[in-house]
Amino acid sequence: MWTVAGVTFANGGDNIGVYVPVFLSVGPAAVVAYCIVFLALVAALVGLGKFVATRRPIAELLERWEHILFPIVLIGLGIFILVSGGAFGL
């Protein structure tokens, strides 16, 4: 568990640069609310991941196509973030 937490923290360095100013600009109650919402959503995501992974047909399908689906999902997510953030001036 600590290894996963350490790797997650190390990979999130860019997030630190974003969220430190946010946390400094709001009050303590908002920081607590942000943390609670974040932890609740992480728990929901982990629960959904476990649910999906324990369904044999879905797990087999994902295992068979993960080398194609994973890059498509990440590229699609990146494009969505760039377009919705106005990175292309659209």
C-alpha positions as CSV (number, residue, x, y, z in Angstrom):
1,M,0.0,0.0,0.0
2,W,2.8,2.5,0.9
3,T,4.6,1.7,-2.4
4,V,1.5,2.5,-4.4
5,A,0.9,5.7,-2.4
6,G,4.5,6.7,-2.9
7,V,4.4,6.1,-6.7
8,T,1.1,8.0,-6.9
9,F,2.5,10.9,-5.0
10,A,5.7,11.0,-7.1
11,N,3.7,10.9,-10.4
12,G,1.5,13.7,-9.2
13,G,4.1,16.5,-9.0
14,D,2.3,18.5,-11.6
15,N,-0.8,18.3,-9.5
16,I,1.0,19.8,-6.5
17,G,1.8,22.8,-8.7
18,V,-1.9,23.2,-9.5
19,Y,-3.5,22.4,-6.1
20,V,-1.2,24.3,-3.7
21,P,-2.4,27.7,-5.0
22,V,-6.0,26.5,-4.9
23,F,-5.7,25.3,-1.3
24,L,-4.0,28.6,-0.3
25,S,-6.7,30.7,-1.9
26,V,-9.6,29.0,0.0
27,G,-10.5,28.6,3.6
28,P,-9.8,25.5,5.8
29,A,-13.4,24.3,5.4
30,A,-13.1,24.2,1.6
31,V,-9.8,22.3,1.8
32,V,-11.5,19.7,4.1
33,A,-14.5,19.5,1.6
34,Y,-12.1,19.1,-1.3
35,C,-10.3,16.3,0.5
36,I,-13.5,14.5,1.5
37,V,-14.9,14.7,-2.1
38,F,-11.6,13.5,-3.5
39,L,-11.4,10.5,-1.1
40,A,-15.0,9.6,-1.7
41,L,-14.5,9.6,-5.5
42,V,-11.3,7.6,-5.2
43,A,-13.2,5.0,-3.1
44,A,-16.0,4.9,-5.7
45,L,-13.5,4.5,-8.5
46,V,-11.7,1.6,-6.7
47,G,-15.1,0.0,-6.0
48,L,-16.1,0.3,-9.6
49,G,-12.7,-1.1,-10.7
50,K,-13.1,-4.1,-8.4
51,F,-16.7,-4.7,-9.6
52,V,-15.6,-4.7,-13.2
53,A,-12.5,-6.8,-12.6
54,T,-14.4,-9.5,-10.8
55,R,-16.9,-10.0,-13.7
56,R,-15.2,-12.7,-15.7
57,P,-16.6,-11.9,-19.2
58,I,-15.7,-8.2,-18.8
59,A,-12.3,-9.0,-17.3
60,E,-11.5,-11.3,-20.2
61,L,-12.6,-8.8,-22.8
62,L,-10.6,-6.0,-21.2
63,E,-7.5,-8.3,-20.9
64,R,-7.8,-9.3,-24.5
65,W,-8.1,-5.7,-25.8
66,E,-6.3,-3.7,-23.2
67,H,-3.2,-3.0,-25.4
68,I,-5.5,-1.2,-27.8
69,L,-8.2,0.3,-25.5
70,F,-5.8,1.8,-22.9
71,P,-3.9,4.1,-25.4
72,I,-7.2,5.1,-27.1
73,V,-8.8,6.0,-23.7
74,L,-5.7,8.0,-22.6
75,I,-5.4,9.8,-26.0
76,G,-9.1,10.6,-26.0
77,L,-9.0,11.9,-22.5
78,G,-6.1,14.1,-23.3
79,I,-7.8,15.5,-26.4
80,F,-11.0,16.1,-24.4
81,I,-9.0,18.0,-21.7
82,L,-7.2,20.1,-24.3
83,V,-10.3,21.0,-26.2
84,S,-12.5,21.7,-23.2
85,G,-9.8,23.8,-21.7
86,G,-9.5,25.9,-24.8
87,A,-5.9,24.9,-25.6
88,F,-6.6,25.2,-29.3
89,G,-8.5,28.5,-29.1
90,L,-11.6,26.8,-30.5
